[in-house]
Every structure is written in structure tokens, then in C-alpha cells.
Amino acid sequence: MHEISLCYSTLELIEQHGAHKVTGVWLKIGALSCIEESALRFCFESICRQTLAEGCELHVAVRAARAWCWECSAVVDISRHGAGCPQCGSYNLLIDESDSLQLKQLAVE
């Protein structure tokens, strides 16, 4: 369960902004990141207890993975491991931008 270490890292970034209270956090996760959203939410809530982010609202968006197809040269979005090219059906894909977690926005007081 790597979600807990991701949440600790996210909290460290949040604390660096110097706010007194955080009321909202927006995260974007890659579709192939193997991050379980429910586990991420549970860990985030637990880690934020007794911090400036306690009780903040967590917003999570999932970004499709971008891939380049070696067969048809199309740049396509894929949403799961093992998916083929939606253009030609090939599984010969070069995947990019798929496994990240990004802190996109904070709402602070």
C-alpha cells in the first residue's frame, strides 16, 4: 500500500505553502498509477489529523494515460493496464504520462 507514503509526501508539500489552514486539496492521479482512490482517501484523512489540513475536502481526478501506437502512429488515451490502441487494436504502445500523482490546487485560509 504505497498510498500512505504518497499522502505523507503530499502533506509535506502542503505544509511548505505556509498557510494556517487548508480547506481543500485537488489531486490528479494517472490511470495506470496503481493508486486505489478509496485507500488514498482513507490514508489522506488519517495523515491529516492534527495538522493544518485536518478536515479539508479532498478532490481526486483520474487522468487517462497517454500512449503512442507503434502500429498506426496515433497518440491515444488508455484507462487501464493491458488496453490496446482504440484506433487499430494493437497492443504495441509506448505509454507516457500514466503513473503520476500531482498536487494541482489548494484552498487555504
Secondary structure as UniProt FT lines:
FT   HELIX           3..15
FT   TURN            16..17
FT   STRAND          22..30
FT   TURN            31..32
FT   HELIX           37..48
FT   TURN            49..50
FT   TURN            52..55
FT   STRAND          57..63
FT   STRAND          65..69
FT   TURN            70..72
FT   STRAND          75..78
FT   TURN            81..82
FT   TURN            86..88
FT   STRAND          93..96
FT   STRAND          101..108
//
